[in-house]
Amino acid sequence: MSTTPNCIKCGSAVTYFDGSSFHCTECFHEWTQEEMENAVKEDKVIDSNGNELFDGDDVTVIKDLKVKGSSMVVKRGTRARGIRLSQEDPTHVQARVDGQTIFLKTDFLKK
């Protein structure tokens, strides 16, 4: 039995191939092999300005951020050095800020 890829829209594993395109039974999205290959290429991590981020980059926070579960506030303009990209979610990066390792959303960062 061959396995079909996960849905490129919702990530569901409940998909099937009808001979010409793939179908998701949970969100009813349809896609072709070409669309799937393009979606894999588009898994870039980008900052708030649209620049691509890589492991080890230095970024700047563009907005004051309250850290959940802590009284810490990351001020606007704070520099985070040597970020690490998250494998699970391309919208988050791991960084050290003021001696603490925290996850930051890429929407609030600039290169």
C-alpha positions in Angstrom: 0.0 0.0 0.0 1.5 3.4 -1.0 1.3 6.3 1.4 0.0 9.7 0.3 1.5 12.9 1.5 0.0 15.1 4.2 -2.3 17.9 3.2 -0.4 21.0 2.2 -3.2 23.2 3.6 -4.1 21.7 7.0 -1.4 19.0 7.5 -3.8 16.1 7.8 -2.6 12.6 7.1 -6.0 11.5 5.9 -5.5 12.1 2.2 -6.0 10.1 -1.0 -4.9 10.2 -4.7 -7.5 9.8 -7.4 -5.1 9.4 -10.4 -4.7 13.1 -11.2 -4.7 15.0 -7.9 -4.5 14.6 -4.2 -7.5 15.2 -1.9 -7.8 15.9 1.8 -10.8 14.4 3.6 -10.7 16.8 6.5 -10.5 20.3 4.8 -11.5 19.1 1.3 -8.4 20.8 -0.3 -7.3 19.5 -3.7 -3.7 19.8 -5.0 -1.5 18.4 -7.7 2.0 17.0 -7.5 3.4 20.3 -8.9 1.6 22.4 -6.2 3.0 20.0 -3.6 6.6 20.5 -4.8 6.1 24.3 -4.9 4.7 24.3 -1.3 7.8 22.4 -0.1 10.0 25.1 -1.6 8.1 27.9 0.1 8.8 26.7 3.6 11.0 29.7 4.2 11.3 31.5 7.6 10.8 35.2 7.0 10.9 38.2 9.3 8.4 41.1 9.4 10.0 42.8 6.4 10.0 39.6 4.2 13.7 38.8 4.6 14.6 35.2 4.9 16.0 34.1 8.2 18.7 31.4 8.7 20.3 29.7 11.8 22.8 32.0 13.5 21.3 35.3 12.2 21.1 38.3 14.4 17.7 40.0 14.6 16.1 43.0 16.3 12.8 43.1 18.1 10.4 45.7 16.6 7.8 45.8 19.4 7.8 45.6 23.2 6.9 42.0 24.0 5.7 40.6 27.3 7.0 37.1 28.0 4.3 34.7 29.1 4.9 33.1 32.5 7.5 35.7 33.4 7.7 39.3 34.5 10.2 39.9 31.7 9.5 42.4 29.0 11.6 42.4 25.8 11.9 46.0 24.8 11.7 47.3 21.2 15.2 47.5 19.7 16.6 44.6 21.7 19.1 42.5 19.8 18.8 38.7 19.7 22.0 37.1 18.5 22.4 33.6 17.0 18.8 32.6 16.5 17.8 29.0 15.9 14.9 28.1 13.6 12.1 26.0 15.0 11.7 22.7 13.2 8.0 22.4 14.1 6.8 25.9 13.3 8.3 28.3 10.7 6.8 31.3 12.5 8.9 30.9 15.6 12.6 31.1 16.4 14.6 30.4 19.5 16.9 33.2 20.8 18.8 34.3 23.8 17.6 37.6 25.2 19.0 39.1 28.4 20.4 35.7 29.4 17.1 33.9 28.9 16.4 31.5 26.0 12.9 32.2 24.6 10.9 31.6 21.5 9.9 34.7 19.5 7.4 35.0 16.6 9.1 36.1 13.4 6.3 38.7 12.9 8.0 40.8 15.6 11.6 40.5 14.3 13.7 42.2 11.7 17.1 41.2 10.3 
